[in-house]
Amino acid sequence: MDRARAAVREATALLITAGAGMGVDSGLPDFRGPEGFWRAYPPYRHLGLRFEELASPQWFRHDPPLAWGFYGHRLMLYRATRPHDGFGVLLRLAADRPGGAFVYTSNVDGQFQIAGFDPHRIVECHGSIHRLQCLAGCGQPVFDAGPFSVEVDPSTMRAREPFPSCPRCGALARPNVLMFGDWDWDGTESGEQAARFAIWLESVAAAGHRLAIIELGAGTSLPAVRWMSERVARAHGASLIRINLREAQVPAGQIGLAMSAREALLALAAE
């Protein structure tokens, strides 16, 4: 913790990377393993469906009530969830960096935006449940999910009509989220976010800023965030602070904290 505090104190630019563990302290469900997922959503245990089976675009074509039951419940849950106070710690840490700060997350829950982070300084590499895309591919750009609500029967986890629809052609809409086996995901928005992120990293390097990376709750089962943290750390000679309750192992010379996200952030800010 002393090393982590020193790295943050000395940093003039900050990269925040986050996986699913970041939201657990806000009360969002932990989908770690089939048992964790089924504890959060018991009806799916009876159906024998795991998270990776439900998170598939096929259901929107073959069983829309099942598809929107799964994603609609999460959409409404994420809208209602208030980010934990660790997000506020990150906002304060980021505010006084001369080189600014950026967020890179695999989470689709929009919690960083709700917490007050600049949407133009966030990369959502797996998309966002708060954006929708037309299932028919009519040419309608990705659009805001804000006008839509989804009613879900909690006993069956099936959604009731009407479902979100395309404003251009009226066809069924789906979340702009990268699912398993998903060849139809519209990655335009995430691509634009990634381009802004690349420009920021170049500006940090050009200005000679000292970069620190705070990684939160990013596991090895879907390691995109961990890979990004380590790649940026190598390329920029940055300090990596990996906060992960179960998987805090780090490359040589970096800092691992086997703590929950909120616990570690409050401890970092205690100085």
VENBEL-V267854 format. One record per pair of residues at least 24 apart in sequence whose C-alpha atoms are under 7 Angstrom apart, sorted by the first residue. I is the first residue (numbers start at 1). J is the second residue. If there is no record, write none. Layout:
BEGIN
i->I j->J
i->I j->J
END
This chain:
BEGIN
i->4 j->241
i->4 j->255
i->5 j->268
i->7 j->212
i->7 j->239
i->8 j->212
i->11 j->210
i->11 j->211
i->11 j->212
i->12 j->97
i->12 j->98
i->12 j->99
i->12 j->209
i->12 j->210
i->12 j->211
i->13 j->97
i->13 j->98
i->13 j->99
i->13 j->100
i->13 j->101
i->13 j->209
i->13 j->210
i->13 j->211
i->13 j->212
i->14 j->94
i->14 j->100
i->14 j->101
i->14 j->102
i->14 j->211
i->14 j->212
i->14 j->213
i->15 j->101
i->15 j->102
i->15 j->103
i->15 j->212
i->15 j->213
i->15 j->214
i->16 j->102
i->16 j->103
i->16 j->104
i->16 j->213
i->16 j->214
i->16 j->215
i->17 j->103
i->17 j->104
i->17 j->105
i->17 j->214
i->17 j->215
i->17 j->216
i->17 j->225
i->17 j->229
i->18 j->104
i->18 j->105
i->18 j->106
i->18 j->215
i->18 j->216
i->18 j->217
i->18 j->218
i->18 j->225
i->19 j->105
i->19 j->106
i->19 j->107
i->19 j->216
i->19 j->217
i->19 j->218
i->19 j->219
i->19 j->225
i->20 j->107
i->20 j->217
i->20 j->218
i->21 j->216
i->21 j->217
i->21 j->218
i->22 j->216
i->22 j->217
i->22 j->261
i->25 j->84
i->25 j->262
i->26 j->81
i->26 j->82
i->26 j->83
i->26 j->84
i->43 j->155
i->43 j->156
i->43 j->157
i->52 j->180
i->55 j->179
i->55 j->180
i->56 j->179
i->56 j->180
i->56 j->181
i->56 j->182
i->57 j->179
i->57 j->182
i->65 j->158
i->65 j->159
i->65 j->160
i->66 j->157
i->66 j->158
i->66 j->159
i->68 j->159
i->69 j->152
i->69 j->157
i->69 j->158
i->69 j->159
i->70 j->157
i->72 j->150
i->73 j->152
i->75 j->129
i->78 j->109
i->83 j->111
i->83 j->115
i->86 j->262
i->86 j->265
i->86 j->266
i->87 j->115
i->89 j->265
i->89 j->266
i->89 j->269
i->99 j->204
i->99 j->209
i->105 j->225
i->106 j->225
i->122 j->193
i->123 j->190
i->123 j->193
i->123 j->194
i->124 j->190
i->125 j->190
i->126 j->177
i->126 j->178
i->127 j->176
i->127 j->177
i->127 j->178
i->127 j->190
i->128 j->176
i->128 j->177
i->129 j->175
i->129 j->176
i->129 j->177
i->131 j->175
i->131 j->176
i->132 j->173
i->132 j->174
i->132 j->175
i->132 j->176
i->133 j->173
i->133 j->174
i->133 j->175
i->133 j->176
i->134 j->166
i->134 j->171
i->134 j->172
i->134 j->173
i->134 j->174
i->135 j->171
i->135 j->172
i->135 j->173
i->135 j->174
i->136 j->171
i->138 j->169
i->140 j->168
i->210 j->238
i->211 j->238
i->211 j->239
i->212 j->238
i->212 j->239
i->212 j->240
i->213 j->238
i->213 j->239
i->213 j->240
i->213 j->241
i->214 j->240
i->214 j->241
i->214 j->242
i->215 j->241
i->215 j->242
i->215 j->243
i->216 j->242
i->216 j->243
i->216 j->244
i->216 j->261
i->217 j->243
i->217 j->244
i->217 j->261
i->218 j->244
i->219 j->247
END
